[in-house]
Amino acid sequence: MHSKDDEIADHVMSVLGILPAASIAQEQFLAAASPGDEMRSASERIVSVLRERLYGAATWQNGRLAPAIAEFICYWTQARPDRPINVVTTNYDDYLLEALRRARALYEGAGLSNIRKSRVTYPTTNDPLLDGAVDYKPWVTDGLDPEVTSCVYLHGRVPRRMDKKYRCPVVSESDYFRTQQISRNALTRLMADTDVILVGSSISDAPLLDALRNTKDSARRWAIVPAQRAPIGVSSQDLDRLVRMRMASLGIEPIVLDNFAQSAELFQELRYCLSMRSPKYYVRENYRVGRASRMTAWWDSWRSSTRGKGLRQRLDSSHRVLAEAIPHFKALLGAPSDEVLKVDVHLRWLENGASLLKLWATSTGRWTGLDVMPELSMELSDNVIVKTFLSGRPEYVSQVSQRWRDTVAIPLWIYDDTMRTEMLVGVATLSSMRRFEQGAIDPLTNSSRLQRALEILNAIGTALALANSEREVSLRQILVN
């Protein structure tokens, strides 16, 4: 919603819903538009605001999903050069398109051939939100092009830099209903003879539901469904059963994951399977190459280095690194001398079948043993640390009433060079006890400095998650590397 006060906008959206709030925002832009050309003038101003939001300070929060999908697509086109592949999105941004282009350059440089170029396209040949007549003929050729990966933007596109393929974004209820038939036709045609993977969708959009119903028996389709918290009085097993029943009615096979972060991990695993001589190797127990085996191997290796006499050494080393990093963070962020900062590292704890986050090290003190370290249950989804872990992307929270008022949390992913996949093993946080209206880690006012600070924070966190008992981690090594 167009409002100078984010709290007012958030409140209106929570009460009315996103689309009604967007309609209000569009009317506000129209009221302030140039007389005689209100629609185009309002659209240009909306696009300007969206571009700033999409590509400005918020970019530090980018997750792993778009790059994981892009790498999977590159390997798919290598493994099945005869099969077309299309990416359909209701988003406005270019993040997935950019990820496809980066992945193509990376894999071509590594010697893989037949990596397809990507292109931008839309369901129609004109812009239904600006042209007088709406063309309901969907964009889709009779034969989908196997030589190109198309990014089909259903609801328009706001490119990072304005180009000829810009298309007015659907932002309001009137825009949505005007383009609904176009979206339905395009989705029905695209899904008619092709397998479909749905990711990041609530599967409640009317054109999507119609297209699924119209093509129910024509091809296979899967939906990646992060597990939801069951309402009070409903067990998670019952909720899972009901979700599967609903998916079955639409001809969809659900792939139920524990959280949103695992969506990116799943596409990395799919890409990894495509790189094998045969996907059968992935599921063979004796090969131990699956994600579960690799996670267990990381945990066994890390945990073994913290047993017995190695525990105190690792704790002292970890605390020292975080304490020594504080002056570097203050310098990077340009923080005033009296602004107090702290760094914490929480690691995924898998001991005795548990699945929780445990505080491993902090810059403000030292733990004497594992039994006194604070633990966080995955059920605490409102906690910024747990939320970051479950979403797999950085989060920021500002709580004026709290001692540590501003906190930025980043997920810690460790990379496997052999398998070219990542595993989420913890969360690192940078907090400020700010005394001013805006602290040094506020992403809206200090985004460029924060980006570099988060790179260092990630390097420190992953180093602590990977180090073994034979090598102490030093801040100097991390900063040099």
N, C-alpha and C positions, 0 to 999 in steps of 0.2 A: 504494500500500500504506500502511496506517495504521502509521506509525513515526515516532518523534521524531527519528530519525537519517535524513536524506535519503539519505546514502550507502548505508546498509543497505537501504533501500527500493529504491533504484536497482539495487543488486546483485541482490536477490531477483528483481526484474522482468526483469533481463537474463538470469538463469539459468533461471527458470521460465516467463517470458512474462507478458504483461499480465493476461490473464484469470485464470490460476491465482493470481497475486499478489493480484488483486482478491478472489478467493474467500477467501484467507487473511485479508485485511483485513476482509471482511464477518463472518467468524467471530469476529474480535477485537471488533468492535462488538457482535455478538450476545452474547458472553460478558459484556460490561460493561453490557448493557441491563437495564431494569427487569423484574423477575420478573412473569410473567403477560401481558406485552405486548411480548415481545422484538422481534418483527419491526418493529412500528411505532416503537418506541423507538430501535432500531438504525438504521432508515431515517432518522429525523429527525436523528440525530447525523451520519450520513453526508452528508445533504443540507447540514447546517450547515458541515461541513468543505469540501464541494465548492463551496458558495457563496463561501466565503472565498477558495478557490483560483481560482475562475473570475472573480470580480469584484473581487478585492482587489489585491494588489501586482502581479499578473501582467498587469494591463490595459495597462501601458506597452508590452507586447510585441505588441499588436494589429497585424495587417497590413492589406493593402489589399483582400483577396479579398472579404470580406463586403460592403463598400460597393460594390465593382465589380459584384458579382452583383445587388445591390439596384437599382442604377441601370439595369442591363441589363433587369431585369424591368419596371421602370417604363416604359421605352421600348418594350418588347415589348407590354405591355398597351395602350399608345397606338397602336402600329402594327397590332396584331391584336386588337382589342377582342372579337372573337368566339371567341377561343381561350382555354380555361382554362389556368392555369399553377399548378403545385404545387411547392413546395420540400420535399424529403424529407431529413431529417438524422438521423444517429445521435448527434449532439452533444447535450449537455444545456443549453447556454447560450442566451441570448437575443440574442447579438450580431447574427445575421442578421435576426431579427425587428426589432430596434431599427434596423438599417440600412435595412430596408424602410420603416419608419415615417418615418425622417429623410428618405429619398429622396423619399417621397410628398409630404411637407410642402414640400421644396425645389422639386420640379417643379410642384406645384400653385401655389406662389407665383410661379413663372416663367410661369404661364399655360397649362401643359399640362392638358388635361382627361382624363377617363376613367382617371385613375390609381387603381387598385383598392386598397381597404383590405386589410390582412393580418390573418389570424386564426390562432390556435393550435388544432391538432387532433391526434388520436392514432388509431392503427389500431383501437382498441376503444372502447366506450362506458363501460367500467369499468376499474379499475386491476388488472391481473392479478397484481401483486406483493403486493397487500393483500387483495383480495376472496377469499373462500373458493372460489368457482367461477370458472373462467377462461372468458370468453366468446371463442370462436374465430371469431366472425363479425367480419370486418374492417370498420373504418370506411371506407366509401366509398359515396356515393350513386350511384344509377344514372346520373345526369347530373352531371358535375363542374361546379361553379359558376364560370361565366366572369366573375362580378362581384367575386369575392374571390380573393386570393392566399393559399392555405393553406400554413402551415408545419407539416408533418407530422412530429411527433417520434416516431421509431420506438422509442427506448430511454428514454423518459421525459424530464422537463424539470425543471431547477432554475432558476426565475426569479430575477432580481436581487432582487426583493421578492416575498415569498410572496403568491400569489393563488389564486383558485378553480380555475384551470386547471393547478395544480401536479400533477405525476405522478411517482411514485417512479421513480428512475433504475435502469436495468439496470446492475449493477456487478459481478456475479459470474457464474461458469459456470452455477450453478443458475438464476439470473435469466434468463440468455441462452437456455438451453434451454427454459425455461418459456414464453418469449415468441416463440420461433423460428417456430412455425407462424403466429402472428398476423402477424409481420413479412412472412413469405412470402406470405400471402394478400393483404395490403394492397399490397405491391409489385407482385404479379402483376396486380392489378386496376388499379392506377395506370398501369402500363406497357402495358396491353393495347392501347390505342388512341391513345397519345400518343407524340410524339417525346421522347427522353431525352438529357440531357447529364449525364455522370458526371464529377464534379470532386472531387478530394481523396479518392478511394476507391482502395484497393488491389485492388478487385474480387476479393476472396477470401472475402467473407462468404457463408456458405451460403444464407441466405434471398435475398440479392441474386442469386447465381448461379442459383438455382432459378427466380426470377422472370424473369431474362434468358433462360434456356432455354425457359421456358413461353411467352414472348412474342417469340421470336426473329424471326418473320416478320411481325409485326403492325404494326411501326412502325420508324422510323429511330432509331438511337442512336449517340452519339459518346462517347468517353472522353478526357478531357484527361490526357495521360500525360507528366509531366516526365521527361526523359531520365535513365536510370540509368547509373551507372558499371559498365562491363562487368567481370565477374570476370576474374582473371588467365588468359590463354590464350584469351579470347573477345573478338573485335573488337566495337566499338560497332555496326558494320554488321550483324554476325551477331545481336547482341542485339536490335537494332531489327527485323530480319526475324522473329525468333522471337516477339517481342511482338506483331507484327502478325498472325502465324499464330494465336496464341492468341485474340486479339481477334476474328478472323474466325470462329472456331469458336463464338463467342457472339453473332455478328451485330452486332459493334461496329466502328465506324470510329475508329481511334485518331487523336488530334491530338497529335503528339509535340512537346513544347516543350523548350527547353534546360534550364530550371530551374523551381522552384516559383513564383518571383516572376512569371514570365510568364503564370501562370494569371490573375492579376488584370489584367495588361495585355491579355490576350486578351478578357476580358469588357468591358473599356473599349473595345476596338476593335469588338466586336460591337455595343455600344450606339451607338458613333459611326456605324457603318454604318446602323443603324436610323434615325438622325437625318437621313440623306441622302434626297434625292428618289428615288434608286435606288442600291442597293448596287454597281451596276456602276461608279459613279464611283470607288469606293475602289480598284479594281484597275487603273484606267487609268493608264498610266505618265506620260502628259503632265500629269495633275492633281497628281501627287506629294503625295498626302494620306495614303498608307499609313504604318504605323509605321516601316518601314525608311527611307523617305524623310525622315521627320521626325527620326529618330535621326541620319542622315547630315547633315542640315541643322544640328542642334545641334552635332555634332562639328566640322563645317567652320567654323562661326561661332566656337566656343570656341577651336579650334586656331589659327585665323588671328590671334586676339588675343594669342597667345603666341609669335609668330614675330619674329625680328629683335630690334629694340630693345624691342619690347613685352614680351618674355619677362622681362627683369630687373625691369621695372616691376610686372608682374603677380605675380612671385614675392615681391618685397619687400612689396607690398601684402597679399598673402595671409598671409605669415608674421606681419606686424605685427598683422593682425586677430586671428589665433589667440592670439598672445602677450598682447594687450590683453584678451582674453576671459577669461583664467585667473582674475584677481581676481573677476570677476563670477560665474564658476562657483563659486568657493569661497564667496562670500557667499550665493548661491542655495542651495547644498547644506549650508551651516552647517559647512563643513569646518574642522578645527582649523588653526592657523597653520603647523604643521610637516608637514601632509599635502601631498605634492607631487602636482600634477595636470598632465596634458598633453592636448592636443587634436591630432588628426591628421585630414586630409581626403584620402581616396583617390578618384580619379576613374576612370571607365571610359575605357580607352585603345583607340581604334579605328584607330590609324595603320597603314597598309600591310596592312590586313586582319586585324590582330591583335585579340584580344579578351581583355583582361586589366585588372587594376586597378593603377594607379601612384600612389604617394604624391606628392601635389601640394604639400601644405604641412603644417608642424608647428609647434607652439608652442615647441618645444625647440631649434630651430636653423634654418639656412637652407641651401637647396640652391643651387648655383651654376649648374646647368644640367639639362636633361632627362635627359641620359645617365647621371647619377649617382643619379637617383631610384629607390628600391627598387620592384620590380615583384612582383605576386602573380598567379600562374597560377590559372585557374578550377579546376584539378585539385586545389588545396589545400583540399579541402572541410572539413577539420578546423580550419582557420584561422578565427578568429571573424569577421574582416573578409570573407573569401570566403563563409563560411556565411551571414552577414547579407545579402550581395548576392544569393546564390542563393535564399534563402528569401523575401527581400523584406520582412522584418520585423526589429525590433530583437532583439539577442542580448546576453547577459551572460555573462562568464566570469571565474572567480576562480582564479588559479594562484599559490599561496603561494610556490612555488619560483622564480617569475619576478620580474624587477626591477619591472615594472609588474604589480602583483598583481591588481587589479580593472580590467576593461574593459567598457564599454557601447558597443556599436556600433549605429548606426542607418542604414538605407538612405536615400539622397538621391533623392527624386522631384522632377522639375521638371514644372510644370503648364502646359498649353497652354490659354490662355483661349478661343481661337477654337474649338478642337476638344473642349475639356473632357475631355482625356485627360492621362495622366501618363506620363513615361518615367523609368526607373531609370538614373541616371547616375553613381552613386558611393556611398561609405560614409564617414560621419564617426564618429570614436571619441573617447570621453572615458575616460581612464585615470588610475588612482591608484597611487602608490607608498606604500600605506598602511602605517602602523606599528602599527595597532591591530587587534584581532580583527575589527572591522567598519569598513570604510571609508565615506566619505561618499557613494559612488555605489552602495552595496549596495542593490538594489531591494527587498529584504525588510524592511529597517530604515529606509529613507529614501525610500519610494516617492513621497510627495506632493511633496517637494522635487525629486526626480529628474525627475518629469514636466515641471516648468517648465524645468529645466536642459536637457532633451532638446529642448524646443520652441526654445530659443535655439540649441542646437547645430544643429538642422535648418535654422534660418534662416541661420546662418552658412555652413553647408555648401552650401546651394542658392544662396546669393548668390555664393559663389566659383565655382560651376559655371555660373552664368549671366552673370557680369559680362563686359563687353567692354573692349577696350583704351582706350576713350574715357572710361571712368568708373572711378575707383579705388573699391574697396569700403572703407567705413569701419565700424567697430564701432558708432559712434553712430547711423548710418543704420539699421543692422540692428536695434538695440535699440529705436529709435523706431518703426520700421515693425512 
